[in-house]
Amino acid sequence: MRLLSLFSGCGGMDLGFEGGFKCLAKSVNTLIHPDWVSEGDARWVTLAPTSFETVFANDIRPDAKRAWVNFFSSRKADADSVYHLESIVDLVKQAREGKSSFPEDIDIVTGGFPCQDFSVAGKRLGFESTKSHLGKLVDEPSEESRGKLYMWMREVISLTQPKLFIAENVKGLTNLSDVKQIIEHDFSQAAGGGYLVVPAKVLYAPDYGVPQSRERVIFFGFKRSALRPEAIEALSKDCIPEAYDPYPPKTHGKDLMPFVTCKDAFLGLKEPELSDDPSQKAYSKAKYMGSHCQGQAEVRLDSVGPTIRSEHHGNIEYRRLAKEHGGAHDKELASGLGERRLSVRECARIQTFPDDYQFILPKTEFHKSLCSSDSYKIIGNAVPCVLAYNIAKNIEAKWERYFL
């Protein structure tokens, strides 16, 4: 099934929807999903490929494209041409002018439209964002402002008319006035009101084997004319029957598998100075600013990790604090290991990216080298791969039940 990816970033959603990547064995509940693992052992498994293939991706960040293409070029000979380094606004305008911006015969559209204007960590300007679709400051909000880019995603849906679309954003969107209800209504008007949008829900990443306290709101929209009559009936109910529920069932938590912890996530990682992995060698050298500042906490190894942020400005959380700063990893400190922040690879592990996804790339003739600050940002912007895989496999399993 052909997938068109918007606001693709470095590809967490895309990789999750394609599958075929390595993750921790503890991230997969094989009692519920015995067919998800193609190979592996007690520590690491390879997830089975799905039926989805990303045929179009886009973002405005060159560093995100470099990481995406570097990984996906092993899967797609045309990876560089699949990824379009253009704003969604410009792509839609080109399509309106008759230029063929998007592929035909698209089955599914995915997109994590920009979240900064809805996040509780930001100014929460919502639809009144003062950033443009290119991320530049503007004098006043407009239809092209960052906070309204979901409307341009709706335009892509209207142009390509997939059977299904999936949109993702931060939990903070759900308690910002009536933003969630407005977005649900606006999405339902795609293609002249041709989409059935089920009420959005917040998914808690640890419930799906992700070692991170990340919460994301997910929107599902189904093309009415492509749905079976019984699917329309089921999806229109206040309480959608499990057989038709697009939201994946939990795999971890109470009465299920235990949550995956930071200790699990860091399995086998050497200290940066001993590692051969460029992404493990790289970490922010920002100094400790005091517990009153954001990003000055130490991860708890026996718990899920913190939400990996995009806008950390160097203040990514600490892998290990010194004793005078409140460090609790006594054995590590006693062994002589010093204070440092999370490495790029450790953040990628918390986001469930496989180790062959490289985020520290050398400088080329056309691109600057990717440093830790760029890499933290694109990792923090991503959807956790294993969470996306749960969503993809649930939809895949019910596809024939939904559509004619």
Secondary structure, DSSP 8 states (H G I E B T S, - for coil): -EEEEES-TTSHHHHHHHB--EEEGGG--TTT-TTSEEEE-SSEEEE-B-S-EEEEEE-S-HHHHHHHHHHHTTT-TTHHHHEE-S-HHHHHHHHHTT---S-SS--EEEE----TTT-TTS---GGG--BBTTS-B-SS--TTBGGGHHHHHHHHHHHH--SEEEEEEEGGGGGSTTHHHHHHHHHHTHHHH-EEEEEEEEEEGGGGT-SB--EEEEEEEEEGGGB-HHHHHHHTSSS--TTT--S----BSTTSB----HHHHTTT---GGG---HHHH-B-------TTSTT--B--TTS-B----S--TT---EEE--GGGT---HHHHHTT---EE-BHHHHHHHTT--TTS-------SSS----HHHHHHHHHHS--HHHHHHHHHHHHHHHHHHB-
